[in-house]
């Protein structure tokens, strides 16, 4: 099959079978579908002081609020 794994997962061929794993920054059941990890919610202060965390797919961005650089 082209890709027997779920969305946002990677298929690795093995002898007589295959293994599915979620892509980096994704979580879930790789055989059904993997979803993005919201690092802003799961990590403790992933950005610096006064910075705003913005979830991205995949990963996250740190933004400076108005008046900061």
Biotite code that builds the C-alpha atoms (Angstrom):
import biotite.structure as struc

atoms = struc.array([
    struc.Atom([0.000, 0.000, 0.000], chain_id="A", res_id=1, res_name="UNK", atom_name="CA", element="C"),
    struc.Atom([1.065, 3.554, -0.552], chain_id="A", res_id=2, res_name="UNK", atom_name="CA", element="C"),
    struc.Atom([0.800, 4.447, 3.151], chain_id="A", res_id=3, res_name="UNK", atom_name="CA", element="C"),
    struc.Atom([-1.083, 2.101, 5.503], chain_id="A", res_id=4, res_name="UNK", atom_name="CA", element="C"),
    struc.Atom([-0.541, 4.491, 8.425], chain_id="A", res_id=5, res_name="UNK", atom_name="CA", element="C"),
    struc.Atom([-2.787, 7.293, 9.643], chain_id="A", res_id=6, res_name="UNK", atom_name="CA", element="C"),
    struc.Atom([-2.548, 11.002, 8.923], chain_id="A", res_id=7, res_name="UNK", atom_name="CA", element="C"),
    struc.Atom([0.636, 12.766, 10.162], chain_id="A", res_id=8, res_name="UNK", atom_name="CA", element="C"),
    struc.Atom([2.458, 9.478, 10.708], chain_id="A", res_id=9, res_name="UNK", atom_name="CA", element="C"),
    struc.Atom([5.456, 7.765, 9.119], chain_id="A", res_id=10, res_name="UNK", atom_name="CA", element="C"),
    struc.Atom([5.485, 4.186, 7.847], chain_id="A", res_id=11, res_name="UNK", atom_name="CA", element="C"),
    struc.Atom([8.611, 2.076, 8.323], chain_id="A", res_id=12, res_name="UNK", atom_name="CA", element="C"),
    struc.Atom([8.858, -1.160, 6.370], chain_id="A", res_id=13, res_name="UNK", atom_name="CA", element="C"),
    struc.Atom([9.886, -4.237, 8.353], chain_id="A", res_id=14, res_name="UNK", atom_name="CA", element="C"),
    struc.Atom([10.382, -7.858, 7.282], chain_id="A", res_id=15, res_name="UNK", atom_name="CA", element="C"),
    struc.Atom([6.887, -9.068, 6.417], chain_id="A", res_id=16, res_name="UNK", atom_name="CA", element="C"),
    struc.Atom([5.137, -6.124, 8.078], chain_id="A", res_id=17, res_name="UNK", atom_name="CA", element="C"),
    struc.Atom([5.395, -2.404, 8.890], chain_id="A", res_id=18, res_name="UNK", atom_name="CA", element="C"),
    struc.Atom([5.477, -0.037, 11.857], chain_id="A", res_id=19, res_name="UNK", atom_name="CA", element="C"),
    struc.Atom([3.754, 3.351, 12.091], chain_id="A", res_id=20, res_name="UNK", atom_name="CA", element="C"),
    struc.Atom([5.050, 6.244, 14.225], chain_id="A", res_id=21, res_name="UNK", atom_name="CA", element="C"),
    struc.Atom([3.779, 9.795, 14.666], chain_id="A", res_id=22, res_name="UNK", atom_name="CA", element="C"),
    struc.Atom([5.794, 12.562, 13.022], chain_id="A", res_id=23, res_name="UNK", atom_name="CA", element="C"),
    struc.Atom([7.849, 14.810, 15.303], chain_id="A", res_id=24, res_name="UNK", atom_name="CA", element="C"),
    struc.Atom([5.651, 17.241, 17.301], chain_id="A", res_id=25, res_name="UNK", atom_name="CA", element="C"),
    struc.Atom([2.569, 15.013, 16.777], chain_id="A", res_id=26, res_name="UNK", atom_name="CA", element="C"),
    struc.Atom([0.893, 12.534, 19.136], chain_id="A", res_id=27, res_name="UNK", atom_name="CA", element="C"),
    struc.Atom([-1.844, 9.905, 19.050], chain_id="A", res_id=28, res_name="UNK", atom_name="CA", element="C"),
    struc.Atom([-2.440, 6.540, 17.436], chain_id="A", res_id=29, res_name="UNK", atom_name="CA", element="C"),
    struc.Atom([-0.158, 6.424, 14.359], chain_id="A", res_id=30, res_name="UNK", atom_name="CA", element="C"),
    struc.Atom([-2.265, 3.663, 12.814], chain_id="A", res_id=31, res_name="UNK", atom_name="CA", element="C"),
    struc.Atom([-5.377, 5.906, 12.822], chain_id="A", res_id=32, res_name="UNK", atom_name="CA", element="C"),
    struc.Atom([-4.228, 9.569, 12.939], chain_id="A", res_id=33, res_name="UNK", atom_name="CA", element="C"),
    struc.Atom([-1.740, 11.734, 14.825], chain_id="A", res_id=34, res_name="UNK", atom_name="CA", element="C"),
    struc.Atom([-2.619, 15.236, 15.987], chain_id="A", res_id=35, res_name="UNK", atom_name="CA", element="C"),
    struc.Atom([-0.463, 18.265, 16.651], chain_id="A", res_id=36, res_name="UNK", atom_name="CA", element="C"),
    struc.Atom([0.927, 18.709, 20.168], chain_id="A", res_id=37, res_name="UNK", atom_name="CA", element="C"),
    struc.Atom([0.011, 22.132, 21.569], chain_id="A", res_id=38, res_name="UNK", atom_name="CA", element="C"),
    struc.Atom([3.404, 22.975, 23.087], chain_id="A", res_id=39, res_name="UNK", atom_name="CA", element="C"),
    struc.Atom([2.027, 26.225, 24.503], chain_id="A", res_id=40, res_name="UNK", atom_name="CA", element="C"),
    struc.Atom([-0.364, 24.206, 26.693], chain_id="A", res_id=41, res_name="UNK", atom_name="CA", element="C"),
    struc.Atom([1.827, 21.182, 27.474], chain_id="A", res_id=42, res_name="UNK", atom_name="CA", element="C"),
    struc.Atom([5.267, 22.751, 28.026], chain_id="A", res_id=43, res_name="UNK", atom_name="CA", element="C"),
    struc.Atom([5.956, 24.972, 31.019], chain_id="A", res_id=44, res_name="UNK", atom_name="CA", element="C"),
    struc.Atom([6.833, 28.449, 29.690], chain_id="A", res_id=45, res_name="UNK", atom_name="CA", element="C"),
    struc.Atom([8.355, 27.412, 26.320], chain_id="A", res_id=46, res_name="UNK", atom_name="CA", element="C"),
    struc.Atom([9.008, 31.087, 25.462], chain_id="A", res_id=47, res_name="UNK", atom_name="CA", element="C"),
    struc.Atom([11.054, 33.755, 27.238], chain_id="A", res_id=48, res_name="UNK", atom_name="CA", element="C"),
    struc.Atom([9.836, 36.315, 29.747], chain_id="A", res_id=49, res_name="UNK", atom_name="CA", element="C"),
    struc.Atom([6.988, 38.523, 28.421], chain_id="A", res_id=50, res_name="UNK", atom_name="CA", element="C"),
    struc.Atom([6.855, 36.506, 25.158], chain_id="A", res_id=51, res_name="UNK", atom_name="CA", element="C"),
    struc.Atom([3.585, 35.127, 23.813], chain_id="A", res_id=52, res_name="UNK", atom_name="CA", element="C"),
    struc.Atom([3.452, 31.475, 22.798], chain_id="A", res_id=53, res_name="UNK", atom_name="CA", element="C"),
    struc.Atom([1.576, 30.721, 19.577], chain_id="A", res_id=54, res_name="UNK", atom_name="CA", element="C"),
    struc.Atom([0.892, 27.108, 18.632], chain_id="A", res_id=55, res_name="UNK", atom_name="CA", element="C"),
    struc.Atom([1.836, 26.169, 15.061], chain_id="A", res_id=56, res_name="UNK", atom_name="CA", element="C"),
    struc.Atom([1.429, 22.951, 13.093], chain_id="A", res_id=57, res_name="UNK", atom_name="CA", element="C"),
    struc.Atom([3.959, 21.529, 13.772], chain_id="A", res_id=58, res_name="UNK", atom_name="CA", element="C"),
    struc.Atom([5.816, 23.228, 16.622], chain_id="A", res_id=59, res_name="UNK", atom_name="CA", element="C"),
    struc.Atom([5.209, 26.670, 18.088], chain_id="A", res_id=60, res_name="UNK", atom_name="CA", element="C"),
    struc.Atom([6.318, 30.300, 17.738], chain_id="A", res_id=61, res_name="UNK", atom_name="CA", element="C"),
    struc.Atom([7.341, 32.823, 20.371], chain_id="A", res_id=62, res_name="UNK", atom_name="CA", element="C"),
    struc.Atom([6.139, 36.353, 19.691], chain_id="A", res_id=63, res_name="UNK", atom_name="CA", element="C"),
    struc.Atom([6.990, 39.626, 21.388], chain_id="A", res_id=64, res_name="UNK", atom_name="CA", element="C"),
    struc.Atom([3.983, 41.678, 22.471], chain_id="A", res_id=65, res_name="UNK", atom_name="CA", element="C"),
    struc.Atom([3.601, 45.286, 21.347], chain_id="A", res_id=66, res_name="UNK", atom_name="CA", element="C"),
    struc.Atom([6.283, 47.433, 22.963], chain_id="A", res_id=67, res_name="UNK", atom_name="CA", element="C"),
    struc.Atom([8.795, 44.555, 23.244], chain_id="A", res_id=68, res_name="UNK", atom_name="CA", element="C"),
    struc.Atom([11.414, 43.296, 20.838], chain_id="A", res_id=69, res_name="UNK", atom_name="CA", element="C"),
])
